[in-house]
Amino acid sequence: MNRSARAFWLRSPGHGEIRDLRLRDPAQGEVLVRTLWSGVSRGTETLVFRGGVPVSQHRAMRAPFQEGDFPGPVKYGYLNVGVVEEGPRELTGRTVFCLYPHQTRYVVPASAVTPVPADVPAERAVLAGTVETAVNALWDAAPLVGDRIAVVGGGMVGCSVAALLARFPGVRVQLVDADPARAKVAEALGVGFATPEDAVGGCDLVVHASATEQGLARSLELLDPEGTVVELSWYGDRRVALPLGEAFHSRRLVIRSSQVGTVSPARPHRTYADRLAVALDLLADPALDALITGESAFEELPQVMPKLVSGEIPALCHRVRYVD
C-alpha cells in the first residue's frame, strides 16, 4: 500500500508550505486513511495562520492531531473526510470523519474516526466539526419553543447555529451580519436576515459569533430583560471592551461562554463521540451546503490561506479537494 503523504504546515505566521513524509505501517487497532476532502475552519485557522494564538492559550488551542507548536512551525486543522484503506474489517473501505489536519494520508487510532452516514455526501461531511460546535452551543443555550433568537455573526459557526435553530418549532430566528451578501445564505438556511442596524430586538436569546466587540455590544442591545447572550467567538490575543454600565444590571442580562473543547455540562452523560454522531446525522440536510462557499486543490493551500486571512477569498467553509 502507498505510504507516501503530503501535509500542509504553517512554517511561520503568514507563510504556509507543503511537506512530503512517509507514513509508518498502521498497528493493530489503527487505520490508514486516504483524505478525500478537508475543510478550512476560517475563523480559527486564519487566526492560527496569522500567529494570533495567545501564549496563555497554546495548550487549550491544540488540535487533536496537531504537530509542532504555536506560532509555528505547526500542522493544524481538524476537518478531514477520507476513506479507510487499511484497518479493522468493519472500517476498511468506509468513508470517515476525523479531527485531522490537511494531509493526503494519515495513520490514527480506529477510535479517532467516525463513519459518515450513508445519506451524508463526503464533500458535505467536512462541516461535521463546525456543526458539532453548534450542537454544543445549543446544548449550552437551551432554546425553548417559541423563543425569539438572534444569531449575530454570519460566519461558519454562526450560520451552523442558525441552520440548527431553523428546525426548532415556533422559534423566530434572525441571522445578523454586516455583510448583506449573507442574506442569501440565511434564505437557504430558512432563517431571517438583518444588518446590525436593522436587527429586531426583544430577543430571549442571542448567540454571538462575530468575534467583534461591536457584535457583542449589539447582542446585548437585542436582548429582552433577563435575556442571555451565549458567546461563541474566539478573540485570540485581542482585548474586548463591553458596555456593562448603562442598563446591563437593571435589565439583569447574562453573558455566558460556550466552547466545543468540553461537552456541555447540560448533557453530563454524553460523550464527545455522541456529540459528533449527532452532528453527522444532522448533515443529511442539503440546506447545509450553503455553508460551503469556496473550494481549491490541496496543492494550492499555501497560496489560498493568506487570501482567506485577508478576505480576498470570502468564505464560510473553504473546502479542500484531494486527488490521489
C-alpha positions in Angstrom: 0.0 0.0 0.0 1.0 3.6 -0.6 2.9 5.0 2.4 3.8 8.4 0.9 1.9 11.5 2.1 1.9 15.3 1.9 0.9 17.7 4.6 0.2 21.4 4.9 2.3 23.2 7.5 2.4 26.8 8.8 6.1 27.4 8.6 5.8 30.8 10.4 3.0 33.3 10.8 1.7 34.2 7.3 3.7 31.5 5.5 2.5 28.0 4.6 4.2 25.1 2.8 3.5 21.6 1.8 5.9 18.9 3.2 6.5 15.3 2.0 6.6 12.5 4.5 6.5 8.7 4.8 3.8 7.0 7.0 4.5 4.2 9.3 2.5 1.0 9.0 -0.7 1.0 11.0 -0.6 -1.1 14.1 -3.4 -3.3 15.4 -6.3 -1.0 16.3 -5.2 1.7 13.9 -6.4 2.8 10.4 -4.7 4.3 7.4 -7.0 6.9 5.9 -6.7 8.5 2.4 -8.1 12.0 2.5 -10.9 12.9 0.1 -11.8 16.4 1.4 -10.8 18.7 4.2 -12.2 22.0 5.3 -10.6 25.2 6.5 -12.4 26.4 9.6 -12.0 30.0 8.6 -12.2 31.8 12.0 -9.8 29.6 14.0 -7.5 28.6 11.2 -6.9 32.1 9.9 -6.2 33.2 13.5 -3.6 30.4 13.8 -2.2 31.3 10.3 -1.6 34.9 11.3 0.0 33.9 14.6 -2.8 35.3 16.8 -3.0 32.5 19.4 -2.0 34.0 22.8 0.7 32.2 24.7 -1.7 31.6 27.6 -3.9 29.6 25.2 -1.3 27.5 23.4 -2.2 24.3 25.3 -6.0 24.9 25.1 -5.9 25.6 21.4 -4.1 22.4 20.4 -5.9 20.4 17.8 -6.2 16.6 18.5 -3.5 15.6 15.9 -1.5 18.8 15.8 2.2 18.6 15.2 4.5 21.4 16.2 3.7 24.4 18.4 2.3 27.9 18.1 3.1 30.2 16.5 5.0 27.8 14.1 6.1 25.6 12.6 2.8 23.9 13.2 0.5 21.4 11.4 -3.0 22.5 12.3 -6.6 21.6 11.3 -9.5 19.4 12.3 -12.0 19.0 9.4 -11.0 15.9 7.5 -13.0 13.3 5.5 -11.4 10.3 3.9 -11.7 6.6 3.1 -10.1 3.9 5.3 -7.5 2.0 3.2 -6.2 -0.3 5.9 -7.6 -1.2 9.3 -10.2 -3.3 11.1 -12.5 -5.1 8.7 -15.6 -3.2 9.8 -14.0 0.1 8.8 -12.0 -0.8 5.7 -13.5 1.0 2.7 -15.7 3.2 4.8 -15.9 7.0 4.5 -15.0 8.5 7.8 -14.6 11.9 9.5 -11.6 12.7 11.6 -10.3 15.7 13.5 -7.1 15.7 11.5 -5.1 18.5 9.7 -4.7 19.0 6.0 -2.8 15.9 4.8 -3.2 13.4 1.9 -2.9 10.2 4.1 -2.5 9.6 7.8 -2.5 6.9 10.4 -4.6 7.2 13.6 -6.3 5.0 16.2 -9.5 3.5 14.8 -11.3 5.1 17.7 -10.4 8.6 16.3 -12.5 8.1 13.1 -16.3 8.3 12.8 -18.1 6.6 9.9 -20.0 9.1 7.8 -23.7 8.1 7.4 -24.7 6.8 4.0 -27.1 9.7 3.4 -24.4 12.4 4.0 -22.1 13.1 1.0 -18.4 13.1 1.8 -17.9 16.6 0.5 -20.6 17.9 3.0 -19.2 15.9 5.9 -16.3 18.4 6.2 -18.8 20.5 8.1 -19.1 18.0 10.9 -16.7 19.7 13.3 -18.4 23.0 12.9 -21.9 21.6 13.2 -20.6 19.8 16.3 -19.7 23.2 17.8 -23.2 24.4 17.0 -24.7 21.3 18.7 -22.7 22.0 21.8 -23.7 25.7 21.7 -27.4 24.9 21.6 -27.0 22.4 24.5 -25.5 25.3 26.4 -28.1 27.8 25.2 -31.1 25.6 25.8 -33.6 27.4 23.4 -37.3 26.9 24.1 -40.2 26.5 21.8 -41.4 30.0 20.6 -38.2 31.8 21.6 -37.1 35.0 19.7 -33.5 34.4 18.8 -30.8 36.3 17.0 -27.5 34.9 15.8 -25.0 37.7 15.5 -22.2 36.9 13.1 -22.8 35.1 9.9 -19.6 33.1 9.7 -19.2 29.4 9.6 -20.2 28.8 13.3 -23.0 31.4 13.4 -24.6 30.0 10.2 -24.3 26.5 11.6 -26.1 27.6 14.7 -28.8 29.4 12.7 -29.3 26.3 10.5 -30.0 24.1 13.5 -32.3 26.7 15.2 -34.3 26.8 12.0 -35.6 23.3 12.9 -37.0 24.4 16.3 -40.8 24.7 16.3 -42.2 28.2 16.7 -38.8 29.9 17.0 -38.1 33.2 15.3 -34.5 33.1 14.1 -32.7 36.1 12.6 -29.1 35.9 11.3 -27.4 39.3 11.8 -24.3 40.2 9.9 -22.8 43.4 8.5 -22.3 41.8 5.1 -25.6 42.0 3.1 -24.4 39.0 1.0 -25.1 36.8 4.0 -28.8 37.3 3.3 -28.7 34.6 0.5 -27.1 32.1 3.0 -29.8 32.9 5.5 -32.5 32.4 2.9 -31.0 29.0 2.0 -31.0 28.0 5.7 -34.6 29.1 6.2 -34.0 31.9 8.7 -34.4 35.7 8.6 -31.6 38.2 7.9 -30.8 41.7 9.1 -27.9 44.0 9.3 -26.9 45.0 12.8 -28.7 48.4 12.4 -31.9 46.7 11.3 -32.0 43.7 13.6 -35.2 43.1 15.6 -34.8 43.3 19.3 -36.8 41.8 22.1 -34.8 38.6 22.0 -34.9 35.9 24.6 -31.6 34.6 23.5 -28.7 35.9 21.3 -25.9 33.7 20.1 -22.9 35.8 19.3 -20.3 34.6 16.8 -18.9 37.7 15.1 -15.7 37.8 17.1 -16.0 41.7 17.3 -16.7 43.8 20.3 -19.3 45.7 18.3 -21.1 42.5 17.6 -21.1 41.6 21.3 -22.3 45.0 22.3 -25.1 44.8 19.7 -26.1 41.4 21.0 -26.7 42.8 24.5 -28.9 45.6 23.0 -31.0 43.0 21.2 -32.0 41.2 24.4 -35.2 41.4 26.4 -34.7 41.9 30.2 -33.4 38.6 31.8 -32.1 37.6 28.3 -28.9 35.7 27.7 -26.0 36.1 25.2 -24.2 32.8 24.5 -20.7 33.8 23.4 -19.1 31.6 20.8 -16.5 34.0 19.5 -12.8 33.3 19.9 -10.9 36.6 20.1 -7.4 35.2 20.3 -4.9 37.8 21.5 -7.4 40.8 21.3 -9.0 42.6 24.2 -12.7 43.3 24.1 -14.5 46.3 25.7 -18.1 45.9 26.8 -20.9 48.4 27.9 -21.5 46.8 31.3 -22.8 50.0 32.7 -25.9 51.7 31.4 -28.8 49.2 31.7 -26.8 45.9 31.9 -27.5 45.3 35.6 -31.0 46.8 35.8 -32.1 44.6 32.9 -30.4 41.6 34.5 -28.7 40.4 31.4 -26.4 37.3 31.2 -23.3 36.6 29.1 -22.1 33.0 29.1 -19.4 31.3 27.2 -19.6 28.2 25.2 -16.6 26.2 23.9 -16.5 23.0 22.0 -13.4 21.7 23.9 -15.8 20.5 26.6 -19.1 18.7 26.2 -21.8 21.0 27.6 -22.4 20.3 31.3 -26.1 20.4 30.4 -25.5 16.9 28.8 -23.4 15.2 31.5 -23.9 11.7 30.2 -23.0 12.5 26.6 -19.5 11.8 25.2 -17.5 13.6 22.5 -18.3 10.6 20.2 -22.1 11.0 21.0 -21.9 14.7 20.1 -20.0 14.2 16.8 -22.5 11.4 15.8 -25.4 13.9 16.3 -23.6 16.4 14.1 -23.0 13.9 11.3 -26.7 12.8 11.4 -27.8 16.5 11.1 -25.6 16.8 7.9 -28.1 14.8 5.9 -29.9 18.2 5.4 -28.8 19.5 1.9 -29.5 23.1 3.1 -26.2 23.0 4.9 -24.4 23.0 1.5 -24.9 26.8 1.7 -22.1 26.9 4.3 -19.5 25.7 1.7 -18.6 28.8 -0.3 -15.3 28.0 -1.9 -13.1 25.2 -3.0 -9.5 24.7 -4.1 -7.0 21.9 -4.6 -4.8 20.8 -1.7 -1.6 21.9 -3.6 -3.0 25.4 -3.6 -3.2 25.8 0.2 0.0 27.8 0.6 -1.4 30.5 -1.8 -5.0 30.2 -0.6 -4.6 30.6 3.2 -3.2 34.2 3.0 -6.1 35.2 0.8 -8.6 33.7 3.3 -6.9 35.7 6.1 -7.0 38.9 4.1 -10.6 38.4 2.9 -9.6 38.4 -0.7 -11.3 35.0 -0.8 -14.5 35.4 1.2 -15.6 32.2 2.6 -17.6 30.4 5.3 -16.2 26.9 4.9 -13.5 26.7 2.3 -13.3 23.1 1.1 -10.0 21.5 0.1 -10.0 18.8 -2.7 -7.6 15.9 -2.8 -6.7 13.8 -5.8 -4.7 10.7 -5.3 
